[in-house]
Amino acid sequence: MRRPLQVTLLVLSGLGLLHASLFTDLFLRYVKEGMRPLLIASGVLLLLLGVAEAWATPAKTHGADHPERGHGHEGDVRELGRGGDAQDPGDEGGAHDHGGHGHDHSTVPRVAWLLFLPALSLLFYAPPALGAYTASREAPKAVASGQRHFDPLPATSPLPMTLTDFTRRVQQDPSGAVRGRSVLLTGFVTPDKGGRDTWYLTRIILSCCAADAQSVKVRIHGTPALPANTWVSVTGAWHPGGTLGTASAPADLDARAVRRIERPINGYTDDLPLVPSR
């Protein structure tokens, strides 16, 4: 790879990382918030490498093992064979030409130019965050089982809950504390391919990065679905089914009110919803 291409790629990659992690919140589309210092450090390192590469001594066309031919440079090593002919020690019988076909190692492989695409995308077109397309193609995240003790629910109404907590209360709390309670959940809309009058309220959760994303879903009844990926807050009550407090109970909600909201800065968490001011 030629030196200008190396320098440009290093600098663009460094600027892209810094743009996504230091000057914007775009990095939250791909990794957890705790990865931000590492991304900033990586961007700075790439910039320094690019500067160092730009100031480095330009590479010579011919290395020490392959001196130019036909030029009487001092220091050329020649050996005299029995016939008195000068022979290049690194050119045994013209072996360097590989049978008369030379190789131009200075040409940049065409595929190398594809490396610019991810670097430029971080600067000018950041891929969208994971959403309904991803969530609709995987099963909901399994809520950890085995919790036996549940604290009493606050008397607040509607009660703000995360999708994970709501699912755990429905399927594991033997006291059935959510029965008849008005709860407030937030997430984005994912269409329900198997239901005509239902849709999913969804959150995508990252363990480290977008590659290990998992979704948690609550099926919504009683209201038509808004466009996919629309962030909403939903107020409603548990939709009866199965035996409450066991795995047979569905994590479903009868919605009484649905309100559009802005996407949170960090949408890859299952945080408590903000109660709207009265």
Secondary structure, DSSP 4 states (H G I P E B T S, - for coil): --HHHHHHHHHHHHHHHHIIIIISSGGGGTB-GGGHHHHHHHHHHHHHHHHHHHHSPPPPSS-TTSPPTT---TT---EE-TT--EE-TT-GGGGGGTTT----TTSPPGGGGGGHHHHHHHHH-PPPPP-HHHHTTSPPPPPP------PPPPS-SSEE--HHHHHHHHHH-TT-TTTT--EEEEEEEEE-TT-SSEEEEEEEE-SSBGGG-EEEEEEEESSPPPSTT-EEEEEEEE---S-TTSTTS--EEEEEEEEE-PPPSS-SS-PPPPPPP-
